[in-house]
Amino acid sequence: MKKIAIIMLMISLFLCLFAKKIVIYHTNDIKNVLGRRNATFINPDFPPVLGGINSLSTAVKWEREKAIKNNDIFLLFDSGNFAYKSVNNDSVDFSVPSLYFKHLKYDIVNLGLDEISAGKEFVKKAKERMSVPIILGNISYKDAGYLTDRYKILEVQGIKIGVFGLTSEYAGFNLTENVLSQIIVQREITAAKELVEVMKANRCKIIIALTSTGYEHDLILADEVEGIDIILSGNEGSGMRKSVETPVNHTILIKGYGELSSFEKITLETDDIGNILSYEGVSVTLFEESFPWDKELNEKLNN
């Protein structure tokens, strides 16, 4: 028994020597709700204050500094529906998102239906103006094909991480006839299977889906598509306090609440080539008391 205990201890120490830590922050459905507001959903009589984009910036800054100090990997993603959409669906403002995505140094941003609602020319404008990589894997344009990359592959500390994006296949219920006439919508599962195979062929050790499809759709996606390690979910208002692991393919799934009331934090422990050994996924409420405003970003947003 003593020999077995010693062997197990030696194995644990060996794994610790070569283990890596990956911390992922995720936002979704920002919908241009950026400022300070009272969290009446927590306490209607004495609501705590949410700090919005400026508090998120502080949280990201602190986590990134910690990752650099500890030689960990830090990644920052958004699942889409971040832009302001006009009432008439005839314009989308990308100038403000472009500013804060650049300041926070997002790694990848997926497009939601809000971003494509104003039509092809505004998606082209987003690609030109956004200073961070944008993706969308299941909507193309009849006369132009895909206007963004469908996926991205990040290689950090020797680990290949594939990230693809999806938006709702029910675009017909959310977009105008004019916009619908321009696009081809691929089924979510069909697109996911195709993109997962591409990333496997590129030897990605971790595959992440940024989705703006809704929780029930993401549960189906996790069960039907083998090979997705993490789904960072958006669309719809409700979120999850903790991640779940789906039973069929053991996909880690967490959905954000949106409008910058919180962000999702996934912490992975992996071996040195990226095999996931353990994980934790939680939602973190953006209390201003916990994350004081980033004054530098606030000045940029108000100039």
N, C-alpha and C positions, 0 to 999 in steps of 0.2 A: 504493500500500500504506500509505503514511504517513497519507493522508487517511482511509482505512478504519479504521486503528488509532485515529486521533483521534476519529472519529465513534463508534466502539465505546466508547471511554473516556468520551465525553460522555454516551452513553446509560446507561452503568453509573453514572456520577455522578448523573445525573437520577433513576434508579431508587432509588439509595441515599437521596436527599433525601426521597423520599416513601414509603420502605419502612417497614413496621411489623413488630415482633417480638412474637409470641404464644408464651408458655410455658404448657404444660398439664401439670399433675400429675394422676396417676390412681392410684386404689387399687381393689382388688377382693377379695372373699372374705376379709374381715378375720376373720369368725367369732368375734368376741370374744376373739381372741388379741392382747392388748394389751401385755403386759409384756416385760421383758428376758428373753432366752433365748440359749443357745449355738447357734451355727450349725454344728452337727456335720456338715451336708451339705457344708460347705466343707472342714473339716478335723476328722475325728473324734477325733484325739488332742489337738490344741491349737486348739479351736474359737474363732473370734472371737465377740464378743458383739453380738447384735442389740438395738437400743434400743427397738423397738416404737413405740407411739403417741407417746411422749414425744420420740423421735428424729425421727419424721415431723413433729411439730409444729415442731421446730427447723428442719428442712429447708424447710418451707413458709414459716416466718417469714423466713428468709434470702432465699428466692427472691422473696417478695412485696416485701420491702424493696428488693431490687435492681431489680425491675420499676418500682416507684414512682420510684426515683431516675433510671432511664433512660427513663421514660415509655413503658415496654413494657406489654403486657397479660398478666396472670397469671390463670389459671383452675384450679380444683380440682374434680375429679369423683370419684365412686365408682360402680362398676357393680353393687353389690348383694351380698347374703349377708354382711352385716356384723353382724347381731344374734345374740345368744345364743338358741338354740332348745332348749327342754326335751326330755328324752328321749322324753316321751309326746306331743310335738308339740301340747301344749295351752296353751302360753304362750310369749310372746316378750318379752324385756326390751328396751325402746327407750330406757330412761332414760340409760344410759351412752353409747350412740351419739349421742343427742341432745346430750349434754354436749360430747363431743369434736368432733362435726361443727360445733357452734356456735363452739367455741374456735378451730378451724382455719379457720373461715369458708368451708366448702365452698360452691361455687356451685350444684351440682345433685347429687342422690343418686338412683340408680335402685334399685328394689326387686328382690331376688332371691327364689327360692322359699323360702329360710329365713325371709324376712320375712312371706310370705303363708301360711306353713304352719300358723299357729295360727288362721286364719280371718278373716272379714270384720271382726269387732269389733276385732281387734288391728291391722288395717290402718288402720281409722278412728282408733284411738288413736295410731298412728304419725304420721298426718297432723296430729293435734292437738298432739302433743308435740314433733315435730321442728321445729326453728327454721330449717331450711334447706329449699329447694324439693325435693320428692320427685316422681319420675315413674315411670310404668310404662305402656308403650304397647300391650301385647297381651293383658292379662288384665283382664276386666271381671266384674262381679257380676250374677247373674241378676235380682235384685230392686233393684239400686241403680246399675247401670251402672259407669262408671269412678270409682273412689274417689280417684284422684290425677290430676293432669294427665298426658297422654300424652307431652307434649313441652314444652319451654320455649324461648323465643327471648331470647337475651341481646344487647344492643346496647352495644358498648364502643368508644369512640373512633371512632364512625361506622360500625363494622362489625357487621353482623347475623350472629349465630352461632346456628344452630338445633341443639338437642340433644334426641334422643328416646331412650327406654329400652325394652329388650326383656328378657324372661326366657324360659327354655326352654319350647318348645312341648310338650315331653314331661313336663309337670307330672304326668300320671297315674302316672308311675313314682316320683314323689317326695313326693306329698301323700296324705293320708288320704282315705278315701271321703267323710267329712263335709265336708272342705274342697272336694274336687272337685265335690261336689253344689251348691256355691254359685257356682262360677265358669264363665266362658266363656273358653276359651283360643283366641286367634287365631294362625294360622300366622305364624311369624317374618317370612318374606318378604312375605306379604300385608300385614301391619301396616307393615313398613318402607316398602314402595312407597307406601302411603297417606300415611304421615307425611312422607316426603320430598317428595311433591307439595304437601302443605300448606305446608311450609317454603319450598319454591321459590316458591309463590304469595305468600308473605310476604317475598320478596326476600332470603332468607338467602344470604350469600356463602359461608359455611362450614357444612357439615352434619356433625354428630358423632353417632355411635350409641354409647350406653353399653349393653353387652350382657352378659347372664349366661346365655349359650347354649352356650359351648364353641367351641374353635378351629376344628374342622371345619365347624361350622355358620356361623361367621363368614366363613370363606373362601367358602362358597356364597353367603352374603348379599352379600359384596362383589362377586361376579361377576354375581349376578342382579338387583341393585338399583343402577341408575345414579344417581349424584348424591350418594352418601355419600362425604365426603372423608376421614373418620377413623373407624375402629372401635376403641374402647377396650374390650377384651374381658375377660371373667371367666368363672367357673365352671371346674371341674376344677382339679387341683393344679399342673400344669406351666405354665410361662410361657415368655417369649421374652426374650433378652438385647437384641435390637435389633428395630426395626420392619421390616416388609416392605411392599412396594408391590405390590398384586395386579395381574395382567397385563391383565385385561379392562377394568376401569373405573379403574384406577390409584388405588385406595383405600389409604390408609395404615392398616396394621393392627398393633396390638401387644397382647399378652396378658400380664397380670400373674401373678406366682407366688402371691399370696395370703398370708394370715395375717401380713401386715406384715413379711415378710422383705425386701421391696423396694417401690419405687413406680416408676411409669413416667413418663418425662419426654419430652414431645413439644415440640420447638422449631420454630416456623413463621416463615418470613420471607414477608411478604405485601406487596402494593402497598397504597396508601392506602384502597382500597375492599374489600380482603380476598381478592383473588386470590392463591393460594399460589404463591410463586416457588421456594421451597426448603424442605426440612424435615430434621429429624433426630429419631429416636426411639430411646431407650435405656431399659434397666431400671437403676435405681440401688439398690444394696443398702444397707439401713438399718443400717450399722455404727454402734455407739454411739461409737466412737472418732472417726468422721467427723461425727456429728451428736449432740452432747451433749444430755442430757435437758432438756426444757422444764420447769423446776421449777414454774412457775405452773400448767400443766396437771396435773402430777403431784399437786399439792395439791388441785386441784378433784376429781380422780378418787378421792382417798382421804379426802375429807370426807363 
